[in-house]
Amino acid sequence: MEKLIVFLPLIASIIAGFYGKIIGNKTSQIITSLFVSISAILSVYVFYNVIFNGYTDNIVIAKWITSGLLDVNWSIKIDQLSSVMLVVVTLVSAIVHIYSIGYMSHDPHQPRFMSYLSLFTFAMLVLVTSDNFLQLFFGWEGVGLCSYFLIGFWFKKPTANEAAIKAFIVNRVGDFGFALGIFLIFYTFGTVNYEDVFNQVPKFQENKLIFFGIELNVISLICFLLFIGAMGKSAQIFLHTWLPDAMEGPTPVSALIHAATMVTAGVFLVVRCSPIYEYSPIVLNFITVIGMSTAFFAATIALVQNDIKKIIAYSTCSQLGYMFFATGVGAYNVAMFHLFTHAFFKALLFLGAGSVIHSFHDEQDINKMGGIYKHLPFTYALMVIGTLALTGFPFLSGFYSKDLIIEFAFLKGNSFGYYACSIGIFTAVLTSIYSWRLLFKTFHGEYNNKSQPISNMHDSPIVMLAPLVILAIGSILAGFIFKDLFMGYGSFTNFWEGSIFFLEPLTTDHPPGYILYLTPVLVTISIPFSYYIFLKNKSFINGLVSFNRPIYLLLKNKWYFDELYEILFVKSSKFLGKYFWKKIDGMVIDRFGPDGLSKLFKYFSIKAAKFQSGYIYQYAFVMLIGFSVILTIIIVK
Amino acid sequence: MSFPLLSSLIILPTIGAIFILFGRSSSGYNASKYISIFVSLANFVLSIYLWYAFDKNIVGFQFVEEKVWLTGFINYKVGIDGISILFIILTTFITTLCIYSVNSTVKYRLKDFLVAILFMETMMIGVFCSLDLVIFYLFFEAGLIPMFLIIGIWGGDRRVYSAFKFFLYTLLGSVLMLVAIITIYWMTGTTDVVELYQLGIDLKYQNLLWLAFFSSFAVKTPMWPVHTWLPDAHVEAPTVGSVLLAAILLKMAGYGFIRFSVGLFPAASEFFVPLVFGLSLVAIIYTSLIALMQEDMKKLIAYSSVAHMGFVTMGIFTMTVEGIEGSIFQMISHGIISAALFLCVGVVYERMHTREISKYGGIVSVMPRYALVFMIFALGSLGLPGTTGFVGEFLILLGTFKVNFVVATIASLGVILGAAYMLWLYRRVVFGEITNSEVNKLIDLNRPEIIILSSLALTSIFFGFYPDPLLSTTSVSVENLIDQFNANLKIYTVNNL
């Protein structure tokens, strides 16, 4: 059955990809959606089995690479962690598949799109069910590839192509660290299988090695390198630049890949490797700092963006930051909890935004929207639910998971923890403000679109909205229902045992009341506040902007990361490439190498040819000189 | 005396070539093409049988044949082990596809063209199974002649310059190797590789001899800084010439490193590791950066070949099982993928008569099938898991990391650059709006092209997911090579004390 879960999407992808033209748009949409849905239902069943029957398994499918000590299999590992991911991935994927039937209905390449979506699902499943680092890496690159295909799906659009390449290459930078991490794991433990690695970690916790002349702890270095991979895939600060650009892809793709599943792979990696990370407090602190910085930094950018999808993309970036600092403070299960709830409400927001974009005929600027809540009541309601859940409004799913993260950061008890906690609260407020800004500007106020009359605005077809209802239910209830399970309360005390490792059991204390209530109160207050500043009294915002012009520009230009990287990496590589090619290859190697040599030969052969003049007296003269030289030598000797 | 399988493999293409050469010219192009396809296919089947009959658990050489040629001096001796067999299959496989792909693009003297290819196949197989230095040298050098002719006769506008550059470089390197072989003969009284493995070579001369061999192999690999002949040769060579050059000819050097440099001169190999690592790193980073800036598709792929071969040389000199197995795998993989990439360039070149990247764009709209196969090979080239490109590179880097962290780290950067130049190439050629009206007239792949390219694509994907058949073939021989290497090294150090 596990094999079915993993391979059904692949089969669907192959059918739609190769026979899409023959079987037609409709059939390929139905086949892919159906196969992925079956896979989702089976995943839920497996998840149920794991929860209540303690089912775990490790199925070996085939040998992959065997060389020297390296011995890697293709496998499907089912445990608590992977079963959670299975549900998240297949469920969101099935919903997105169905939604795409409506969303892409005017596209000429529908089978190809469905094929990519299914292929992505397959790669993601391979990633989460791996029992070794190499298969994980396979899935890791596989999802990156599908993301590349899907971002660049509209291949005629230059921006989409650039964004696709950027996504792949920035991810490759992360993968560079990840690959080095795998090399180091293999070097240290002689294997890349999770079980064998994790069992050996305690033995190696004091080992050191010299890396670029610096003595480092092996375990910490491994953790650090793996985390670089995670940073790339999960768009953490410094390696985040690809995610906003990735919004060039069709919106269902953003919902599936760039919100719910692929970008959370980094969090999954860190949680999966908790048996290693637990032995490296330094790197955990580092993760806390990166996660917290990303959460804050992305939220600040989201405040001033005008592209509806980019705002949500930065929001995703920011929420991933939350997940990371949860892992950083050692609350891996909380990170998984937030990953789980986030998948629902962020997918909901994206697909809702897609519905809005769909009715505006591909308009994405929120300044050109507004006042349409009466025309798109269904979408509006769904978006409100999504926004409430995201901002952590009491008793919706985001409330549980986000507040727990802040609590555990506080309970960590060191300076990193307190710092993360306070940034976490502050960012929650920012999240609330930018989310409501989006909602108010899109649905309330005046209608600002000049290119089409407001009477054209209407809700999307049922095939797009029905799947959203499932997500909306998840956004409302997932937190409440699954809290005990993820947190190990009540009868689920040891739920994570065997898949997440805690060096010291997670604290069961509760932080003081003011921490508990601060966030929900602030978040709730910010709703009327946003309403006031974005709709009622716009001069306040204008005043703020003109007063803090430099800060506004900094945020508007996304902290100038793109410009910086352009100079630092893109331009300099191109310059070096050109220099090496023209100057060194051309002017040095060729000039003094083959060309120089042949010139040299030519020169001497011309000289030698001149020697053969044909005049007897010249020959006689040379002979005479020759004789005299030889004679002189003999005599002198 | 069993059936001389290896000699048959070697001689069969030449027999075919003779048939074509002396066939009546009036019998037309088709007859000669059929003969050559038949011969190369037969050879391919024979090589597969060879693989089947090959016992991968035996240490040492199999199918050994020995004939006295010049008494007391040169013996014709051939044999294979786990290291060489895969190269033989690669040769027969690629040659068959090449001959099949030859079509109207070769405008004149098709007969001679086929003869050259078949003759070259003989020489290549000879290289991979000779167990005598002199025989090896003969095959090694003679293999250049058909290539020289292919570039010089059927090449592009600057073919003469390129052909000479090619010949000049490769010949200069080889002369030194010849001197080294003669020296070895005078020192030990034999040129039999198996005997030499046992005798060992005097420590005093190892470094010099190693350098002499190195100069020949480095040019052929090609390593930085003697790589500049390769882009020129590729650009001017006809498609088939490029394919053979990239897929097989370059592999002779990598094979030579494993068989001779490491096998015969262990102490020197150990001594020169820093040199090889340094040059390999330069090759990987430097040529990747150059590839980024190329405007000519073939040149780009040629430079990427240099980078990929940089991985190979690095992997070999890690002297680890993973590194050397990875290098062999990478060579096979590169043989398949670069061959396919050059064929892909050939496909559009035949239709558009230009290789300039900027002339293309938006091909996917008119040639979807082409876009798909090209994508597979681009991904293989950038080392995506699930293709052979990944397995090779990964094993090499794994092996390198065991030996030297810094080198492995820097080399891994090349993987990022590899993605950059390949995807950028693909984006400029295949995606985007159609800007050149000529592109609109392109027709998608025809049947022979589909057969050729998809068989390469499937091979690359199959062995990417399931590399075991290849890896298990090489493992015993590679392990033995490394054991021998370490044992020899120990002897030398003991003697030195």
Chai-1 contact restraints between the chains, C-beta under 6 A:
chainA,res_idxA,chainB,res_idxB,connection_type,confidence,min_distance_angstrom,max_distance_angstrom,comment,restraint_id
A,K63,B,D468,contact,1.0,0.0,6.0,A-B,restraint_1
A,I65,B,P467,contact,1.0,0.0,6.0,A-B,restraint_2
A,T66,B,L471,contact,1.0,0.0,6.0,A-B,restraint_3
A,S67,B,E322,contact,1.0,0.0,6.0,A-B,restraint_4
A,S67,B,E325,contact,1.0,0.0,6.0,A-B,restraint_5
A,S67,B,L395,contact,1.0,0.0,6.0,A-B,restraint_6
A,S67,B,L471,contact,1.0,0.0,6.0,A-B,restraint_7
A,G68,B,V321,contact,1.0,0.0,6.0,A-B,restraint_8
A,G68,B,E322,contact,1.0,0.0,6.0,A-B,restraint_9
A,F138,B,P385,contact,1.0,0.0,6.0,A-B,restraint_10
A,E141,B,L384,contact,1.0,0.0,6.0,A-B,restraint_11
A,E141,B,P385,contact,1.0,0.0,6.0,A-B,restraint_12
A,F155,B,V364,contact,1.0,0.0,6.0,A-B,restraint_13
A,F155,B,F431,contact,1.0,0.0,6.0,A-B,restraint_14
A,K156,B,E433,contact,1.0,0.0,6.0,A-B,restraint_15
A,N161,B,R427,contact,1.0,0.0,6.0,A-B,restraint_16
A,N161,B,F431,contact,1.0,0.0,6.0,A-B,restraint_17
A,I165,B,L423,contact,1.0,0.0,6.0,A-B,restraint_18
A,I165,B,R427,contact,1.0,0.0,6.0,A-B,restraint_19
A,F168,B,L423,contact,1.0,0.0,6.0,A-B,restraint_20
A,I169,B,A419,contact,1.0,0.0,6.0,A-B,restraint_21
A,I169,B,A420,contact,1.0,0.0,6.0,A-B,restraint_22
A,R172,B,I416,contact,1.0,0.0,6.0,A-B,restraint_23
A,R172,B,A419,contact,1.0,0.0,6.0,A-B,restraint_24
A,V173,B,I416,contact,1.0,0.0,6.0,A-B,restraint_25
A,F176,B,S412,contact,1.0,0.0,6.0,A-B,restraint_26
A,F176,B,I416,contact,1.0,0.0,6.0,A-B,restraint_27
A,A179,B,S412,contact,1.0,0.0,6.0,A-B,restraint_28
A,F183,B,L398,contact,1.0,0.0,6.0,A-B,restraint_29
A,F183,B,F401,contact,1.0,0.0,6.0,A-B,restraint_30
A,F186,B,L398,contact,1.0,0.0,6.0,A-B,restraint_31
A,Y187,B,F401,contact,1.0,0.0,6.0,A-B,restraint_32
A,Y187,B,K402,contact,1.0,0.0,6.0,A-B,restraint_33
A,F211,B,F405,contact,1.0,0.0,6.0,A-B,restraint_34
A,L576,B,L289,contact,1.0,0.0,6.0,A-B,restraint_35
A,G577,B,L289,contact,1.0,0.0,6.0,A-B,restraint_36
A,G577,B,I290,contact,1.0,0.0,6.0,A-B,restraint_37
A,G577,B,L292,contact,1.0,0.0,6.0,A-B,restraint_38
A,G577,B,M293,contact,1.0,0.0,6.0,A-B,restraint_39
A,K578,B,M293,contact,1.0,0.0,6.0,A-B,restraint_40
A,F580,B,Y286,contact,1.0,0.0,6.0,A-B,restraint_41
A,F580,B,L289,contact,1.0,0.0,6.0,A-B,restraint_42
A,F580,B,I290,contact,1.0,0.0,6.0,A-B,restraint_43
A,W581,B,I290,contact,1.0,0.0,6.0,A-B,restraint_44
A,W581,B,M293,contact,1.0,0.0,6.0,A-B,restraint_45
A,D585,B,T228,contact,1.0,0.0,6.0,A-B,restraint_46
A,I589,B,P225,contact,1.0,0.0,6.0,A-B,restraint_47
A,I589,B,T228,contact,1.0,0.0,6.0,A-B,restraint_48
A,D590,B,T228,contact,1.0,0.0,6.0,A-B,restraint_49
A,P594,B,K165,contact,1.0,0.0,6.0,A-B,restraint_50
A,P594,B,L168,contact,1.0,0.0,6.0,A-B,restraint_51
